[in-house]
Amino acid sequence: MTFEIENVSKVFESGEGKEDVTALKDINLTIETGEFISFVGPSGCGKTTLLRIIEGFENPTEGTVKDDGKIVTGPSNERGFIFQNYSLYPWLNVIDNVVFGLGINGKPEKESKERAIEYLESVGLKDFADSYPHELSGGMKQRVAIIRSLINDSKSLLMDESFSALDVQARHKLQKQVHKICKEQHKTILFVTHDIDEAVFLSDKIILLSRRPGRIKEIFEVKLDHPRNREDKEFEGLVSKIIQAIDELEDG
């Protein structure tokens, strides 16, 4: 198994004269190797906070997160984190952005760039290897950010609203590419999104968090075969069911 999340709670101290904020409460979850897990729920329910705790950017106030049996105490190269805003280095071209982490870890430049070209070709960006971030569309920038994480051979990818800034066409295309690459490489994916259609399209399981403090309200297993058809009645029915569950939480 990859991740064991045990009794995790998170309280943010608000300072003198203000109430502390309990973002998460008693989260218990086991995530198996190779699973694609999405976290959904009302705004402010702690989805991103939980993802940051799993990565090691934040420490839980209570409880532990284990990655292959080891307690997570900080970020690791074993876990790639993909932000919403691309986070590319503007002074580096595409291929140098992709191999940046490999260089830090002492990998040979020639071998690294050969691998980078293969990965860029897999997402249709081989011809843009020498381009700079300002010359790319939003979807292209995000593909570069994803490839940069994949090429570092991380066992898992943690993605925080990684497609939300893209137009619908680019988002749908990138969803298919990421799902294909990650399943081929048997990576574990933890994915935060507000887009329920996106969650159903990609996920093996969808974790619904309650209003703050975030608790696991329900786990939806997505048993639809890939490639998934958004016009399929079962697909539409699951999307509607999850949206209704979130609406009830927000109204409650």
C-alpha positions as CSV (number, residue, x, y, z in Angstrom):
1,M,0.0,0.0,0.0
2,T,1.1,3.6,-0.6
3,F,-0.6,5.9,1.9
4,E,-2.0,5.3,5.4
5,I,-3.7,8.4,6.8
6,E,-4.4,7.8,10.5
7,N,-6.5,10.0,12.8
8,V,-5.4,13.2,11.0
9,S,-6.7,16.5,12.3
10,K,-5.4,20.0,11.5
11,V,-6.0,23.1,13.6
12,F,-4.8,26.5,12.4
13,E,-4.0,29.0,15.2
14,S,-5.6,32.3,14.6
15,G,-3.7,34.4,17.1
16,E,-4.7,36.4,20.2
17,G,-8.4,37.2,20.5
18,K,-9.5,35.0,17.6
19,E,-10.8,31.5,17.4
20,D,-8.6,28.8,16.1
21,V,-9.8,27.1,12.9
22,T,-10.2,23.4,12.8
23,A,-9.7,22.5,9.1
24,L,-9.7,18.7,9.3
25,K,-10.9,16.3,11.9
26,D,-10.2,12.5,12.3
27,I,-9.3,11.6,8.8
28,N,-8.7,7.9,8.3
29,L,-8.0,6.6,4.8
30,T,-5.9,3.9,3.1
31,I,-4.8,4.5,-0.5
32,E,-3.4,1.6,-2.4
33,T,-0.6,1.7,-4.9
34,G,-1.7,2.7,-8.4
35,E,-5.1,4.2,-7.3
36,F,-6.4,7.4,-8.7
37,I,-8.2,9.2,-5.8
38,S,-10.0,12.5,-6.0
39,F,-11.0,14.7,-3.1
40,V,-14.1,16.8,-3.5
41,G,-16.4,18.7,-1.2
42,P,-17.7,22.2,-0.3
43,S,-15.3,25.2,-0.5
44,G,-13.2,25.4,2.6
45,C,-13.6,21.8,3.6
46,G,-9.9,21.2,3.8
47,K,-9.2,19.4,0.5
48,T,-6.0,21.3,-0.2
49,T,-4.9,21.2,3.4
50,L,-5.2,17.4,3.4
51,L,-3.2,17.2,0.2
52,R,-0.4,19.4,1.6
53,I,-0.3,17.3,4.8
54,I,0.1,14.1,2.7
55,E,2.9,15.8,0.7
56,G,4.7,17.0,3.8
57,F,4.2,20.8,3.2
58,E,2.1,20.9,6.4
59,N,2.3,18.9,9.6
60,P,-1.0,17.5,11.1
61,T,-1.9,18.8,14.5
62,E,-2.9,15.2,15.4
63,G,-2.4,11.9,13.7
64,T,0.1,10.6,11.1
65,V,0.5,10.1,7.4
66,K,2.6,7.1,6.3
67,D,4.0,6.6,2.8
68,D,5.0,2.9,2.3
69,G,5.2,2.6,6.1
70,K,7.3,5.6,6.7
71,I,5.9,8.6,8.6
72,V,5.8,11.7,6.4
73,T,7.7,14.5,8.0
74,G,8.4,16.7,5.0
75,P,8.4,16.9,1.1
76,S,10.0,14.0,-0.8
77,N,11.1,13.3,-4.3
78,E,9.0,10.2,-4.0
79,R,5.9,12.4,-4.2
80,G,5.5,14.9,-7.0
81,F,3.3,17.9,-6.3
82,I,1.6,19.8,-9.2
83,F,0.3,23.2,-8.4
84,Q,-2.6,25.1,-10.1
85,N,-0.3,27.8,-11.5
86,Y,2.3,25.8,-13.5
87,S,5.3,27.0,-11.4
88,L,7.7,26.9,-14.4
89,Y,11.0,28.8,-14.4
90,P,10.5,31.6,-17.0
91,W,14.2,31.9,-17.7
92,L,14.5,28.2,-18.8
93,N,13.2,26.7,-22.0
94,V,10.8,23.7,-21.9
95,I,13.3,20.9,-21.9
96,D,15.5,22.6,-19.3
97,N,12.4,23.1,-17.1
98,V,11.6,19.4,-17.5
99,V,15.1,18.1,-16.6
100,F,15.8,20.7,-13.8
101,G,15.1,18.2,-11.0
102,L,17.2,15.5,-12.6
103,G,20.2,17.9,-12.8
104,I,19.9,18.7,-9.1
105,N,19.9,14.9,-8.4
106,G,23.1,14.4,-10.4
107,K,21.6,12.7,-13.4
108,P,23.7,12.9,-16.6
109,E,22.5,15.8,-18.9
110,K,22.5,13.8,-22.1
111,E,20.5,10.9,-20.7
112,S,18.1,13.3,-19.0
113,K,17.4,15.2,-22.1
114,E,16.8,12.1,-24.2
115,R,14.2,10.9,-21.6
116,A,12.7,14.4,-21.6
117,I,12.2,14.3,-25.4
118,E,10.4,11.0,-25.1
119,Y,8.0,12.4,-22.4
120,L,7.4,15.6,-24.3
121,E,6.6,13.6,-27.4
122,S,4.0,11.6,-25.4
123,V,2.0,14.8,-24.7
124,G,2.6,16.4,-28.1
125,L,5.3,18.9,-27.0
126,K,8.4,17.6,-28.7
127,D,8.5,20.4,-31.2
128,F,8.3,23.0,-28.3
129,A,11.4,21.7,-26.4
130,D,13.3,24.9,-27.1
131,S,10.4,27.3,-26.4
132,Y,10.1,29.4,-23.3
133,P,7.0,29.4,-20.9
134,H,5.8,32.8,-22.2
135,E,5.5,31.3,-25.7
136,L,3.2,28.5,-24.5
137,S,-0.6,28.3,-23.9
138,G,-1.9,27.5,-20.5
139,G,-2.6,23.9,-21.4
140,M,1.0,23.5,-22.8
141,K,2.5,25.0,-19.6
142,Q,0.6,22.5,-17.5
143,R,1.7,19.6,-19.6
144,V,5.3,20.7,-19.1
145,A,4.7,20.9,-15.3
146,I,3.2,17.4,-15.2
147,I,6.0,15.9,-17.3
148,R,8.6,17.6,-15.0
149,S,7.0,15.7,-12.1
150,L,6.6,12.4,-14.0
151,I,10.2,12.3,-15.2
152,N,11.6,12.4,-11.7
153,D,10.2,8.9,-11.2
154,S,8.1,9.9,-8.2
155,K,5.9,7.0,-7.1
156,S,2.9,9.3,-6.6
157,L,1.5,12.6,-7.9
158,L,-0.4,15.0,-5.8
159,M,-2.4,17.5,-7.9
160,D,-4.1,20.6,-6.6
161,E,-6.8,21.9,-9.0
162,S,-4.1,21.3,-11.7
163,F,-6.5,21.7,-14.7
164,S,-8.8,24.4,-13.3
165,A,-7.3,27.3,-15.2
166,L,-7.6,25.6,-18.6
167,D,-10.4,25.8,-21.1
168,V,-12.7,22.8,-21.5
169,Q,-11.1,21.4,-24.6
170,A,-7.5,21.6,-23.2
171,R,-8.7,20.2,-19.9
172,H,-10.3,17.2,-21.4
173,K,-7.3,16.5,-23.6
174,L,-4.9,16.7,-20.7
175,Q,-7.1,14.5,-18.5
176,K,-6.8,11.7,-21.0
177,Q,-3.1,12.1,-21.4
178,V,-2.4,12.2,-17.7
179,H,-4.6,9.2,-16.9
180,K,-3.0,7.2,-19.7
181,I,0.6,8.0,-18.6
182,C,-0.1,7.4,-14.9
183,K,-1.8,4.1,-15.4
184,E,1.0,2.9,-17.7
185,Q,3.5,3.8,-15.0
186,H,1.3,2.5,-12.2
187,K,1.6,5.8,-10.2
188,T,-0.7,6.7,-7.3
189,I,-2.6,9.9,-7.9
190,L,-4.2,12.1,-5.3
191,F,-6.3,14.8,-7.0
192,V,-8.1,17.8,-5.6
193,T,-10.9,19.3,-7.8
194,H,-14.1,21.2,-7.7
195,D,-15.1,19.7,-11.0
196,I,-17.2,16.6,-10.3
197,D,-17.3,15.6,-14.0
198,E,-13.5,15.6,-13.9
199,A,-13.4,13.5,-10.8
200,V,-15.7,10.9,-12.2
201,F,-13.8,10.8,-15.5
202,L,-10.4,10.2,-13.9
203,S,-10.9,8.5,-10.5
204,D,-11.0,5.0,-9.1
205,K,-12.5,6.5,-5.9
206,I,-13.9,9.9,-5.0
207,I,-13.6,11.0,-1.3
208,L,-16.3,13.5,-0.3
209,L,-15.3,15.7,2.6
210,S,-17.9,17.4,4.8
211,R,-18.0,21.1,5.6
212,R,-15.3,22.4,7.9
213,P,-14.0,20.8,9.9
214,G,-13.5,18.4,7.0
215,R,-14.3,14.8,7.7
216,I,-14.8,11.9,5.3
217,K,-18.5,12.0,4.6
218,E,-18.7,9.4,1.9
219,I,-16.4,7.4,-0.5
220,F,-17.7,6.8,-4.0
221,E,-16.2,3.9,-6.0
222,V,-16.1,4.6,-9.7
223,K,-16.5,1.2,-11.5
224,L,-16.9,2.6,-15.0
225,D,-14.6,1.1,-17.7
226,H,-12.0,3.3,-19.4
227,P,-12.1,5.1,-21.7
228,R,-15.1,6.8,-20.0
229,N,-17.9,8.4,-21.9
230,R,-19.3,11.6,-20.4
231,E,-22.6,11.0,-22.1
232,D,-23.1,7.6,-20.6
233,K,-26.2,7.5,-18.3
234,E,-24.2,5.8,-15.5
235,F,-21.5,8.5,-15.8
236,E,-24.1,11.3,-15.7
237,G,-25.9,9.6,-12.8
238,L,-22.8,9.4,-10.6
239,V,-21.9,13.0,-11.4
240,S,-25.5,14.1,-10.4
241,K,-25.4,12.0,-7.2
242,I,-22.1,13.5,-6.0
243,I,-23.2,17.1,-6.9
244,Q,-26.4,16.5,-4.9
245,A,-24.4,15.2,-1.9
246,I,-22.3,18.4,-2.0
247,D,-25.3,20.6,-2.3
248,E,-26.9,19.0,0.8
249,L,-23.7,19.6,2.7
250,E,-23.6,23.2,1.7
251,D,-27.3,23.7,2.5
252,G,-26.9,21.9,5.8
